[in-house]
Amino acid sequence: MELYKQELLDHYRFARHKGKLIRPDVSSGQHNPSCGDHVCFEAKIADGTIVEIAFDGDGCVISQATASMLAEFVLGKSIEFVQSLQSTDVQMLIKMDLGPTRLKCALLSLHALQSGIKMFLQKN
């Protein structure tokens, strides 16, 4: 368990894909009013595949580290695959079982990304 906590801390301290994209195809954010965490995802999509991704946000270690891990995980994957991801997939990605409050923090990034892809699909 300690190794997984170290991996989360590494993604929190040295986030992968943190920043903004120029002219993204997808842009969507989510906010957790109970704790104040927020995450915004941007992505570029080509032929149904995420070819560039970035996130920005503020919040706890779990919400921000999960955003970094998720961005790294979905880069190069199809948008159909990303839309099929569930809560259990996020927990497997971060390798931790979380209680209901912390699970909301971890799922913030997945909801932001899936919401953005949903809007992209509705427009195209």
Biotite code that builds the C-alpha atoms (Angstrom):
import biotite.structure as struc

atoms = struc.array([
    struc.Atom([0.000, 0.000, 0.000], chain_id="A", res_id=1, res_name="MET", atom_name="CA", element="C"),
    struc.Atom([2.864, 2.386, 0.777], chain_id="A", res_id=2, res_name="GLU", atom_name="CA", element="C"),
    struc.Atom([4.226, 2.039, -2.776], chain_id="A", res_id=3, res_name="LEU", atom_name="CA", element="C"),
    struc.Atom([0.855, 3.117, -4.185], chain_id="A", res_id=4, res_name="TYR", atom_name="CA", element="C"),
    struc.Atom([0.752, 6.124, -1.867], chain_id="A", res_id=5, res_name="LYS", atom_name="CA", element="C"),
    struc.Atom([4.214, 7.081, -3.104], chain_id="A", res_id=6, res_name="GLN", atom_name="CA", element="C"),
    struc.Atom([3.023, 6.808, -6.713], chain_id="A", res_id=7, res_name="GLU", atom_name="CA", element="C"),
    struc.Atom([0.056, 9.082, -5.922], chain_id="A", res_id=8, res_name="LEU", atom_name="CA", element="C"),
    struc.Atom([2.357, 11.616, -4.267], chain_id="A", res_id=9, res_name="LEU", atom_name="CA", element="C"),
    struc.Atom([4.698, 11.512, -7.256], chain_id="A", res_id=10, res_name="ASP", atom_name="CA", element="C"),
    struc.Atom([1.824, 12.284, -9.650], chain_id="A", res_id=11, res_name="HIS", atom_name="CA", element="C"),
    struc.Atom([0.663, 15.051, -7.307], chain_id="A", res_id=12, res_name="TYR", atom_name="CA", element="C"),
    struc.Atom([4.093, 16.674, -7.030], chain_id="A", res_id=13, res_name="ARG", atom_name="CA", element="C"),
    struc.Atom([5.153, 16.083, -10.642], chain_id="A", res_id=14, res_name="PHE", atom_name="CA", element="C"),
    struc.Atom([1.865, 16.000, -12.530], chain_id="A", res_id=15, res_name="ALA", atom_name="CA", element="C"),
    struc.Atom([1.951, 14.643, -16.048], chain_id="A", res_id=16, res_name="ARG", atom_name="CA", element="C"),
    struc.Atom([0.061, 16.544, -18.761], chain_id="A", res_id=17, res_name="HIS", atom_name="CA", element="C"),
    struc.Atom([-0.755, 19.489, -16.502], chain_id="A", res_id=18, res_name="LYS", atom_name="CA", element="C"),
    struc.Atom([-1.416, 22.658, -18.458], chain_id="A", res_id=19, res_name="GLY", atom_name="CA", element="C"),
    struc.Atom([-3.548, 23.911, -21.322], chain_id="A", res_id=20, res_name="LYS", atom_name="CA", element="C"),
    struc.Atom([-3.872, 23.028, -25.000], chain_id="A", res_id=21, res_name="LEU", atom_name="CA", element="C"),
    struc.Atom([-4.157, 25.393, -27.954], chain_id="A", res_id=22, res_name="ILE", atom_name="CA", element="C"),
    struc.Atom([-7.558, 24.954, -29.625], chain_id="A", res_id=23, res_name="ARG", atom_name="CA", element="C"),
    struc.Atom([-8.691, 21.764, -27.847], chain_id="A", res_id=24, res_name="PRO", atom_name="CA", element="C"),
    struc.Atom([-11.559, 19.691, -29.233], chain_id="A", res_id=25, res_name="ASP", atom_name="CA", element="C"),
    struc.Atom([-12.659, 18.842, -25.695], chain_id="A", res_id=26, res_name="VAL", atom_name="CA", element="C"),
    struc.Atom([-12.795, 21.187, -22.729], chain_id="A", res_id=27, res_name="SER", atom_name="CA", element="C"),
    struc.Atom([-14.744, 20.371, -19.605], chain_id="A", res_id=28, res_name="SER", atom_name="CA", element="C"),
    struc.Atom([-14.430, 20.916, -15.894], chain_id="A", res_id=29, res_name="GLY", atom_name="CA", element="C"),
    struc.Atom([-15.932, 19.530, -12.732], chain_id="A", res_id=30, res_name="GLN", atom_name="CA", element="C"),
    struc.Atom([-16.073, 21.004, -9.255], chain_id="A", res_id=31, res_name="HIS", atom_name="CA", element="C"),
    struc.Atom([-16.689, 19.223, -5.964], chain_id="A", res_id=32, res_name="ASN", atom_name="CA", element="C"),
    struc.Atom([-18.548, 21.764, -3.812], chain_id="A", res_id=33, res_name="PRO", atom_name="CA", element="C"),
    struc.Atom([-18.141, 19.722, -0.627], chain_id="A", res_id=34, res_name="SER", atom_name="CA", element="C"),
    struc.Atom([-14.335, 20.025, -0.628], chain_id="A", res_id=35, res_name="CYS", atom_name="CA", element="C"),
    struc.Atom([-13.554, 22.718, -3.221], chain_id="A", res_id=36, res_name="GLY", atom_name="CA", element="C"),
    struc.Atom([-11.539, 20.480, -5.570], chain_id="A", res_id=37, res_name="ASP", atom_name="CA", element="C"),
    struc.Atom([-11.811, 21.185, -9.277], chain_id="A", res_id=38, res_name="HIS", atom_name="CA", element="C"),
    struc.Atom([-10.385, 19.641, -12.424], chain_id="A", res_id=39, res_name="VAL", atom_name="CA", element="C"),
    struc.Atom([-10.599, 20.792, -16.040], chain_id="A", res_id=40, res_name="CYS", atom_name="CA", element="C"),
    struc.Atom([-9.607, 18.509, -18.908], chain_id="A", res_id=41, res_name="PHE", atom_name="CA", element="C"),
    struc.Atom([-8.747, 19.486, -22.464], chain_id="A", res_id=42, res_name="GLU", atom_name="CA", element="C"),
    struc.Atom([-8.065, 17.075, -25.297], chain_id="A", res_id=43, res_name="ALA", atom_name="CA", element="C"),
    struc.Atom([-7.445, 16.933, -29.002], chain_id="A", res_id=44, res_name="LYS", atom_name="CA", element="C"),
    struc.Atom([-9.119, 14.108, -30.865], chain_id="A", res_id=45, res_name="ILE", atom_name="CA", element="C"),
    struc.Atom([-8.168, 12.656, -34.233], chain_id="A", res_id=46, res_name="ALA", atom_name="CA", element="C"),
    struc.Atom([-9.983, 9.709, -35.809], chain_id="A", res_id=47, res_name="ASP", atom_name="CA", element="C"),
    struc.Atom([-11.769, 8.975, -32.533], chain_id="A", res_id=48, res_name="GLY", atom_name="CA", element="C"),
    struc.Atom([-8.537, 8.819, -30.541], chain_id="A", res_id=49, res_name="THR", atom_name="CA", element="C"),
    struc.Atom([-7.173, 11.148, -27.861], chain_id="A", res_id=50, res_name="ILE", atom_name="CA", element="C"),
    struc.Atom([-3.952, 12.449, -29.401], chain_id="A", res_id=51, res_name="VAL", atom_name="CA", element="C"),
    struc.Atom([-3.214, 15.240, -26.898], chain_id="A", res_id=52, res_name="GLU", atom_name="CA", element="C"),
    struc.Atom([-4.463, 15.789, -23.384], chain_id="A", res_id=53, res_name="ILE", atom_name="CA", element="C"),
    struc.Atom([-3.983, 18.282, -20.578], chain_id="A", res_id=54, res_name="ALA", atom_name="CA", element="C"),
    struc.Atom([-5.602, 19.037, -17.255], chain_id="A", res_id=55, res_name="PHE", atom_name="CA", element="C"),
    struc.Atom([-5.583, 21.860, -14.794], chain_id="A", res_id=56, res_name="ASP", atom_name="CA", element="C"),
    struc.Atom([-7.039, 22.142, -11.340], chain_id="A", res_id=57, res_name="GLY", atom_name="CA", element="C"),
    struc.Atom([-6.629, 22.527, -7.629], chain_id="A", res_id=58, res_name="ASP", atom_name="CA", element="C"),
    struc.Atom([-7.424, 20.245, -4.768], chain_id="A", res_id=59, res_name="GLY", atom_name="CA", element="C"),
    struc.Atom([-6.317, 17.352, -2.661], chain_id="A", res_id=60, res_name="CYS", atom_name="CA", element="C"),
    struc.Atom([-3.641, 14.812, -3.496], chain_id="A", res_id=61, res_name="VAL", atom_name="CA", element="C"),
    struc.Atom([-6.195, 12.241, -4.635], chain_id="A", res_id=62, res_name="ILE", atom_name="CA", element="C"),
    struc.Atom([-8.099, 14.508, -7.046], chain_id="A", res_id=63, res_name="SER", atom_name="CA", element="C"),
    struc.Atom([-4.997, 15.997, -8.646], chain_id="A", res_id=64, res_name="GLN", atom_name="CA", element="C"),
    struc.Atom([-2.888, 12.827, -8.747], chain_id="A", res_id=65, res_name="ALA", atom_name="CA", element="C"),
    struc.Atom([-5.790, 10.879, -10.244], chain_id="A", res_id=66, res_name="THR", atom_name="CA", element="C"),
    struc.Atom([-6.136, 13.531, -12.966], chain_id="A", res_id=67, res_name="ALA", atom_name="CA", element="C"),
    struc.Atom([-2.450, 13.102, -13.808], chain_id="A", res_id=68, res_name="SER", atom_name="CA", element="C"),
    struc.Atom([-2.689, 9.309, -13.814], chain_id="A", res_id=69, res_name="MET", atom_name="CA", element="C"),
    struc.Atom([-5.888, 9.339, -15.881], chain_id="A", res_id=70, res_name="LEU", atom_name="CA", element="C"),
    struc.Atom([-4.395, 11.708, -18.455], chain_id="A", res_id=71, res_name="ALA", atom_name="CA", element="C"),
    struc.Atom([-1.393, 9.450, -18.840], chain_id="A", res_id=72, res_name="GLU", atom_name="CA", element="C"),
    struc.Atom([-3.623, 6.369, -19.074], chain_id="A", res_id=73, res_name="PHE", atom_name="CA", element="C"),
    struc.Atom([-6.074, 7.621, -21.727], chain_id="A", res_id=74, res_name="VAL", atom_name="CA", element="C"),
    struc.Atom([-3.580, 9.279, -24.082], chain_id="A", res_id=75, res_name="LEU", atom_name="CA", element="C"),
    struc.Atom([-3.703, 7.308, -27.327], chain_id="A", res_id=76, res_name="GLY", atom_name="CA", element="C"),
    struc.Atom([-6.938, 5.538, -26.383], chain_id="A", res_id=77, res_name="LYS", atom_name="CA", element="C"),
    struc.Atom([-10.241, 5.745, -28.254], chain_id="A", res_id=78, res_name="SER", atom_name="CA", element="C"),
    struc.Atom([-12.961, 8.033, -26.968], chain_id="A", res_id=79, res_name="ILE", atom_name="CA", element="C"),
    struc.Atom([-15.284, 5.002, -26.835], chain_id="A", res_id=80, res_name="GLU", atom_name="CA", element="C"),
    struc.Atom([-12.845, 3.343, -24.439], chain_id="A", res_id=81, res_name="PHE", atom_name="CA", element="C"),
    struc.Atom([-12.696, 6.461, -22.256], chain_id="A", res_id=82, res_name="VAL", atom_name="CA", element="C"),
    struc.Atom([-16.499, 6.713, -22.204], chain_id="A", res_id=83, res_name="GLN", atom_name="CA", element="C"),
    struc.Atom([-16.692, 3.093, -21.007], chain_id="A", res_id=84, res_name="SER", atom_name="CA", element="C"),
    struc.Atom([-14.466, 3.669, -17.956], chain_id="A", res_id=85, res_name="LEU", atom_name="CA", element="C"),
    struc.Atom([-16.151, 3.212, -14.599], chain_id="A", res_id=86, res_name="GLN", atom_name="CA", element="C"),
    struc.Atom([-15.443, 3.948, -10.948], chain_id="A", res_id=87, res_name="SER", atom_name="CA", element="C"),
    struc.Atom([-13.793, 0.547, -10.504], chain_id="A", res_id=88, res_name="THR", atom_name="CA", element="C"),
    struc.Atom([-11.388, 1.305, -13.369], chain_id="A", res_id=89, res_name="ASP", atom_name="CA", element="C"),
    struc.Atom([-10.240, 4.480, -11.608], chain_id="A", res_id=90, res_name="VAL", atom_name="CA", element="C"),
    struc.Atom([-9.736, 2.607, -8.353], chain_id="A", res_id=91, res_name="GLN", atom_name="CA", element="C"),
    struc.Atom([-7.674, -0.016, -10.195], chain_id="A", res_id=92, res_name="MET", atom_name="CA", element="C"),
    struc.Atom([-5.664, 2.761, -11.858], chain_id="A", res_id=93, res_name="LEU", atom_name="CA", element="C"),
    struc.Atom([-4.746, 4.367, -8.540], chain_id="A", res_id=94, res_name="ILE", atom_name="CA", element="C"),
    struc.Atom([-4.506, 0.964, -6.835], chain_id="A", res_id=95, res_name="LYS", atom_name="CA", element="C"),
    struc.Atom([-6.478, 2.017, -3.774], chain_id="A", res_id=96, res_name="MET", atom_name="CA", element="C"),
    struc.Atom([-9.854, 1.288, -2.275], chain_id="A", res_id=97, res_name="ASP", atom_name="CA", element="C"),
    struc.Atom([-11.464, 4.544, -1.252], chain_id="A", res_id=98, res_name="LEU", atom_name="CA", element="C"),
    struc.Atom([-14.371, 5.460, 0.957], chain_id="A", res_id=99, res_name="GLY", atom_name="CA", element="C"),
    struc.Atom([-17.288, 7.434, -0.499], chain_id="A", res_id=100, res_name="PRO", atom_name="CA", element="C"),
    struc.Atom([-15.839, 10.878, 0.232], chain_id="A", res_id=101, res_name="THR", atom_name="CA", element="C"),
    struc.Atom([-12.402, 10.164, -1.238], chain_id="A", res_id=102, res_name="ARG", atom_name="CA", element="C"),
    struc.Atom([-13.953, 8.297, -4.168], chain_id="A", res_id=103, res_name="LEU", atom_name="CA", element="C"),
    struc.Atom([-15.687, 11.537, -5.191], chain_id="A", res_id=104, res_name="LYS", atom_name="CA", element="C"),
    struc.Atom([-12.252, 13.197, -5.292], chain_id="A", res_id=105, res_name="CYS", atom_name="CA", element="C"),
    struc.Atom([-10.825, 10.405, -7.450], chain_id="A", res_id=106, res_name="ALA", atom_name="CA", element="C"),
    struc.Atom([-13.787, 10.391, -9.853], chain_id="A", res_id=107, res_name="LEU", atom_name="CA", element="C"),
    struc.Atom([-13.774, 14.150, -10.426], chain_id="A", res_id=108, res_name="LEU", atom_name="CA", element="C"),
    struc.Atom([-11.304, 13.850, -13.308], chain_id="A", res_id=109, res_name="SER", atom_name="CA", element="C"),
    struc.Atom([-13.133, 10.946, -14.953], chain_id="A", res_id=110, res_name="LEU", atom_name="CA", element="C"),
    struc.Atom([-16.417, 12.870, -14.858], chain_id="A", res_id=111, res_name="HIS", atom_name="CA", element="C"),
    struc.Atom([-14.765, 15.974, -16.309], chain_id="A", res_id=112, res_name="ALA", atom_name="CA", element="C"),
    struc.Atom([-13.170, 14.044, -19.161], chain_id="A", res_id=113, res_name="LEU", atom_name="CA", element="C"),
    struc.Atom([-16.259, 11.977, -19.970], chain_id="A", res_id=114, res_name="GLN", atom_name="CA", element="C"),
    struc.Atom([-18.475, 15.057, -19.869], chain_id="A", res_id=115, res_name="SER", atom_name="CA", element="C"),
    struc.Atom([-16.182, 16.838, -22.317], chain_id="A", res_id=116, res_name="GLY", atom_name="CA", element="C"),
    struc.Atom([-16.159, 13.884, -24.688], chain_id="A", res_id=117, res_name="ILE", atom_name="CA", element="C"),
    struc.Atom([-19.950, 13.659, -24.493], chain_id="A", res_id=118, res_name="LYS", atom_name="CA", element="C"),
    struc.Atom([-20.218, 17.339, -25.510], chain_id="A", res_id=119, res_name="MET", atom_name="CA", element="C"),
    struc.Atom([-17.710, 16.743, -28.322], chain_id="A", res_id=120, res_name="PHE", atom_name="CA", element="C"),
    struc.Atom([-19.760, 13.831, -29.653], chain_id="A", res_id=121, res_name="LEU", atom_name="CA", element="C"),
    struc.Atom([-22.980, 15.861, -29.529], chain_id="A", res_id=122, res_name="GLN", atom_name="CA", element="C"),
    struc.Atom([-21.394, 18.662, -31.589], chain_id="A", res_id=123, res_name="LYS", atom_name="CA", element="C"),
    struc.Atom([-19.841, 16.362, -34.183], chain_id="A", res_id=124, res_name="ASN", atom_name="CA", element="C"),
])
